Each structure stands twice: as C-alpha cells, then as structure tokens.
C-alpha cells in the first residue's frame, strides 16, 4: 500500500497521531464491526494511549473537516439498523497491536506499511523542528550583528539575489 495513501488517513486528535477504525478495516479488508469486535474481545491489549473512542464532538469536528458527505453517508449506511457507534482511534502503538489480534498475513503486511507511514511523519516533523531551530538561530545571529555588519550582510544578500535571478534567466 502506498505511503502517501496511508499518511492521508492519519489524523491529529488529543495530541496523538491516529488512524480510525473504518479506515483500518478497509485496509485490512475486514468489516469495521468485525475489527471493533476483535478489539473489544482483546481490550486489555489497548490501553488509552493505544486506542480510544472518539467523543461525539471530536467525531463531528473531524467529519466536518475531513470527510465528504458521501463518506459520512456511507458510514451511516454501515451503521443502519442499530446504534451508531463512534469510531475508535488507534495510535501507532495501537495499530501495531492490531496485528496481534488480526492474525493473518495480509494484516501483518498492511501493519508494516502503516508503521512506516507513522515513522515518515515523525521524521518529517523532526526535520521541520530542526530546520525551524536553525532559522531561529540565524535570525538571532543577524539581529546581534552591529549596524555596519548588518548593512554588509544586506548587501551580500542583495548581490546573491541578483545572481540567482540572472542564473534563472540564463537557464531559460
């Protein structure tokens, strides 16, 4: 399964990056009710930092922000004829735990892809925070320059900008 497809199914809820039960069920090629049933039978494997049920408010906010009405209608059809259950949200550890209760080869392969997606997102966020820190340090260093040095820095920046513009024109 493509990394980007999985990453698009990861949401930020309660300061956790999570995947929802119906998305996971689709990926594992099982019905949502069967996935939920397996989780409930093994609930001791899913502490609150591995899996939690969304509140009505969380679900409504998430649905309004991320799902088309068609998807919402599909969910309502899936739950027709009974109580509408709020989705379970699984953290990275909860997704890893799912492979132990959905004990089949396909589930294990999908889990590996999902864990890779979580790791890729974590690495991206880490790189962004390092880059932000470097930019912040650079701005502090620039602000600490004397007025004469800052003028020289501005002149160098303008010269580099001009060179870059000329290079772009030549490349065309």
Secondary structure, DSSP 8 states (H G I E B T S, - for coil): --HHHHHTT-EEETTEEEEEHHHHHHHHTS-HHHHHHHHHHTGGG--TTTEEE--HHHHHHHHHHH--HHHHHHHHHHTTTS-----EEE-HHHHHHHHHHS-SHHHHHHHHHHHHHHHHHHHHHHHHHHHHHHHHHHHHHHHTS-HHHHHHHHHHHHHHHHHHHHHHHHH-
